Amino acid sequence: MSNDAEARADRDPEAIREMVRERYGRIASSGRDGSDEVGVDATDDGCCDGGVADDGCCDGDADATGSERLGYDADDVAAVADGADLGLGCGNPKAFAEMTPGETVLDLGSGAGFDCFLAAREVGPEGRVIGVDMTPEMVSKARANAERNDAGNVEFRLGEISHLPVADATVDVVISNCVVNLAPEKRSVFDDAYRVLEPGGRVAVSDVVQTAPFPDDVERDPDSLTGCVAGAATVEALESMLDGAGFEAIEITPKDDSTEFISEWDADRDLGDYLVSAAIEARKPTDGA
């Protein structure tokens, strides 16, 4: 974000959180996902406009489900009962998180639970998955989905991702899918992720990153902020936040081809000029306190 946008966010982060909470509460209550809204404006449902492809948060390919358009495979989609897959996000953290049996996974902004249930398959019955979301409607929906999926090793907690309701040094991997950009205090998100990770634990986040300054009207638009656009930080800013939080082995890998679908998120401008999807990875040092 520009300095002006950062100043606005710093001035009233709770107002930003309330806008985000209201939007995603509406999505949870509607029972509709973000993948069938082809042609619907980004202000309605989902994290983007309709008609994008590959790893984006929507797609115009009628032969694929919403999450297949995000980079998940058909087996992933078939493995989770209806209701958890809202078609939201901008990538697939499972693809690079390298989760293994017995690990404890924390999902930031877990929504209706789709990524949590996939993580539960990776870590097995001896592992554990915790989803944290600040939207009460989403947490209620996710808990109902946990029963529907018979996911006894998954739990959902109401809370903010910058103030996680998770004990220190109890998590092996933190995942997230297009949620950190929505947080007005991103450094606090990474600080708290560092706190809850065990030494040697890791971050594996899919998110959008800013590649050029946004036009003023985008920065001022609340719908752009809550729609995974105006809240995106630059690669350099994210690297600085992760480093400042104490992480090492920081890797942020932009998906250059994602500009093809990001370009379709807004009918009035080419957002591919300003945004790209990226895989964000980092590790807590083995001697990290």
C-alpha positions in Angstrom: 0.0 0.0 0.0 1.0 3.6 -0.4 2.0 5.7 2.7 -1.5 7.3 2.6 -3.2 3.9 2.6 -1.0 2.7 5.4 -1.8 5.8 7.4 -5.6 5.2 6.9 -5.2 1.6 8.0 -3.1 2.5 11.0 -5.6 5.2 12.0 -8.6 2.9 12.3 -7.7 -0.8 12.0 -10.9 -1.8 13.8 -13.0 -0.1 11.2 -11.2 -2.2 8.5 -11.7 -5.4 10.5 -15.4 -4.6 10.9 -15.8 -4.1 7.1 -14.1 -7.4 6.5 -16.1 -9.2 9.2 -19.3 -7.9 7.8 -18.5 -8.9 4.2 -17.5 -12.5 5.0 -20.2 -12.9 7.5 -22.6 -12.1 4.7 -20.9 -14.7 2.5 -21.1 -17.4 5.3 -24.8 -16.6 5.9 -25.8 -16.7 2.3 -24.6 -20.3 1.8 -23.1 -19.2 -1.6 -19.5 -19.6 -2.6 -17.4 -17.1 -4.5 -16.8 -19.4 -7.5 -20.3 -19.2 -9.1 -20.4 -15.5 -9.2 -19.1 -15.2 -12.8 -19.6 -11.6 -13.9 -20.6 -10.4 -10.4 -18.9 -7.4 -9.1 -16.2 -7.9 -6.4 -18.3 -6.0 -3.9 -20.7 -8.9 -3.6 -19.2 -12.4 -2.8 -15.8 -13.9 -3.0 -12.4 -12.2 -3.1 -12.5 -11.2 -6.7 -14.6 -10.6 -9.8 -15.7 -13.5 -11.9 -14.1 -15.1 -14.9 -10.4 -15.8 -14.0 -8.3 -18.8 -14.4 -5.5 -21.1 -13.0 -4.6 -20.2 -9.4 -6.9 -17.2 -9.0 -9.9 -16.9 -6.6 -12.4 -17.3 -9.4 -12.5 -18.7 -13.0 -14.6 -18.6 -16.0 -14.0 -22.3 -16.9 -17.4 -23.9 -16.5 -15.8 -27.4 -16.5 -13.8 -26.8 -13.3 -15.0 -26.3 -9.7 -14.0 -23.0 -7.9 -11.2 -24.6 -6.0 -9.8 -26.5 -9.0 -9.5 -23.0 -10.5 -7.5 -22.1 -7.4 -4.9 -24.8 -8.0 -6.5 -27.7 -6.0 -7.1 -31.0 -7.8 -10.3 -32.9 -8.2 -9.4 -35.4 -5.5 -9.1 -32.5 -3.0 -12.5 -31.2 -3.9 -14.2 -34.6 -3.8 -12.6 -35.4 -0.4 -14.5 -32.5 1.4 -18.2 -32.5 2.0 -20.3 -29.8 0.5 -20.4 -26.5 2.3 -16.8 -26.1 3.2 -15.5 -25.1 -0.2 -16.6 -21.5 -0.8 -14.3 -21.0 -3.8 -12.5 -18.1 -2.0 -8.7 -17.5 -2.1 -5.9 -16.8 -4.5 -3.9 -20.1 -4.5 -3.4 -23.4 -2.7 -1.1 -23.4 0.4 -1.4 -27.1 0.6 0.7 -27.4 -2.6 3.9 -26.1 -0.9 3.3 -26.4 2.9 4.6 -30.0 2.8 2.5 -31.1 5.8 3.4 -34.5 7.3 1.6 -37.0 9.6 1.5 -35.9 13.2 2.0 -32.2 12.7 -0.1 -29.4 14.1 -1.4 -27.0 11.5 -2.8 -23.5 12.1 -5.0 -21.9 9.3 -5.2 -18.1 9.5 -8.7 -16.9 8.3 -10.0 -20.4 8.0 -13.4 -19.5 6.6 -15.8 -22.5 6.2 -12.9 -24.9 6.8 -11.9 -26.2 3.3 -8.1 -25.8 3.8 -8.4 -27.2 7.3 -10.1 -30.4 6.2 -7.5 -30.9 3.5 -4.7 -30.3 6.0 -6.3 -32.9 8.3 -5.9 -35.5 5.6 -2.2 -34.6 5.3 -1.4 -34.7 9.1 -3.6 -37.8 9.7 -5.5 -38.8 12.9 -2.3 -38.3 15.0 -2.0 -34.7 13.8 -4.1 -31.7 14.7 -5.6 -28.7 12.7 -6.7 -25.4 14.2 -8.6 -22.9 12.2 -8.9 -19.2 13.4 -11.4 -16.8 11.9 -12.8 -13.5 13.3 -16.2 -13.9 11.7 -18.7 -15.6 14.0 -20.8 -16.8 11.1 -17.8 -18.5 9.4 -16.8 -20.2 12.7 -20.3 -21.5 13.1 -20.4 -22.7 9.6 -16.9 -24.4 9.9 -17.9 -26.2 13.1 -21.0 -27.6 11.4 -18.8 -28.6 8.5 -16.4 -30.4 10.8 -19.2 -32.7 12.0 -20.3 -33.2 8.4 -16.7 -34.2 7.5 -16.2 -36.3 10.6 -13.1 -34.3 11.2 -12.3 -35.1 14.9 -8.8 -33.7 14.7 -10.0 -30.2 13.5 -11.2 -27.4 15.7 -12.2 -23.8 14.9 -11.7 -20.8 17.2 -13.1 -17.3 17.0 -10.3 -14.8 17.0 -8.2 -12.2 15.1 -5.1 -13.4 13.2 -3.1 -10.6 14.7 -4.0 -11.8 18.2 -4.2 -15.6 17.9 -6.1 -17.6 20.5 -3.3 -20.2 20.4 -0.6 -21.0 22.9 3.1 -20.3 22.4 5.3 -22.7 20.4 2.5 -25.3 19.8 2.2 -25.2 16.0 4.4 -26.8 13.2 3.0 -25.0 10.2 0.9 -21.8 9.6 -1.1 -21.7 6.4 -3.4 -19.1 5.0 -5.2 -18.4 1.7 -5.6 -14.8 0.6 -6.3 -13.5 4.1 -3.2 -11.7 5.4 -3.8 -8.9 2.8 -7.1 -8.2 4.6 -5.3 -7.5 7.9 -4.7 -3.9 8.7 -1.8 -4.8 11.0 0.2 -7.3 9.0 3.4 -7.1 11.0 1.3 -8.2 14.1 0.0 -11.1 12.1 3.6 -12.3 11.4 4.7 -11.6 15.0 1.9 -13.7 16.4 2.5 -16.5 13.8 6.2 -16.5 15.0 5.0 -16.7 18.6 2.8 -19.8 18.1 5.2 -21.7 16.0 7.6 -24.2 17.5 11.3 -23.6 16.8 11.9 -24.8 13.3 8.2 -24.3 12.4 7.2 -22.7 9.1 4.8 -20.4 7.3 3.2 -21.4 4.0 0.8 -18.6 2.8 -0.9 -18.0 -0.5 -1.7 -14.3 -1.0 -1.7 -11.4 -3.4 1.2 -8.9 -3.4 1.3 -5.4 -4.8 3.6 -4.8 -7.8 2.8 -1.1 -8.5 1.1 1.8 -6.6 -2.7 1.6 -6.7 -4.8 4.5 -8.2 -6.2 6.7 -5.5 -9.8 5.5 -6.1 -8.8 1.9 -5.5 -7.0 2.7 -2.2 -10.1 4.7 -1.0 -12.6 2.0 -2.0 -13.7 -0.1 0.9 -14.8 -2.9 -1.4 -11.3 -3.1 -2.9 -9.9 -3.4 0.6 -12.3 -6.2 1.6 -12.0 -7.8 -1.8 -8.3 -8.8 -1.6 -7.0 -5.9 -3.7 -6.2 -2.6 -1.9 -4.8 -4.3 1.2 -2.0 -6.1 -0.6 1.6 -5.3 0.5 4.7 -5.3 -1.7 7.1 -8.2 -1.7 9.7 -5.9 -0.1 7.3 -4.9 2.6 6.4 -8.5 3.4 10.0 -9.6 3.4 10.8 -6.8 5.9 7.8 -7.7 8.1 8.8 -11.4 8.2 12.4 -10.6 8.9 11.4 -8.2 11.6 9.3 -10.8 13.2 12.3 -13.1 13.4 11.8 -15.5 10.5 14.6 -16.8 8.3 14.6 -18.7 4.9 12.1 -16.1 3.6 10.9 -16.8 0.1 8.2 -15.0 -1.7 7.5 -16.4 -5.2 5.2 -14.4 -7.4 3.2 -16.3 -10.0 3.7 -14.2 -13.0 1.0 -15.9 -15.0 -1.6 -14.9 -12.3 -1.8 -11.5 -13.9 -3.8 -13.1 -16.6 -6.7 -13.8 -14.3 -6.2 -10.9 -11.9 -6.7 -8.7 -15.0 -10.3 -9.8 -15.0 -11.1 -9.0 -11.4 -12.2 -5.4 -12.3 -14.3 -4.4 -15.3 -12.9 -0.8 -15.1 -9.2 -1.3 -14.9 -6.5 -4.0 -15.4 -5.6 -5.0 -11.8 -2.8 -7.2 -13.3 -0.9 -4.0 -13.5 -0.9 -3.7 -9.7 -1.2 -7.2 -8.3 0.2 -10.8 -8.6 -0.5 -14.0 -6.6 2.4 -15.3 -4.6 3.6 -18.2 -2.4 5.0 -16.8 0.8 7.3 -19.1 2.8 9.4 -18.5 5.9 10.8 -20.5 8.9 11.3 -19.9 12.5 14.9 -20.6 13.5 15.4 -23.8 15.4 16.8 -21.8 18.3 14.0 -19.3 18.1 12.4 -18.4 21.4 
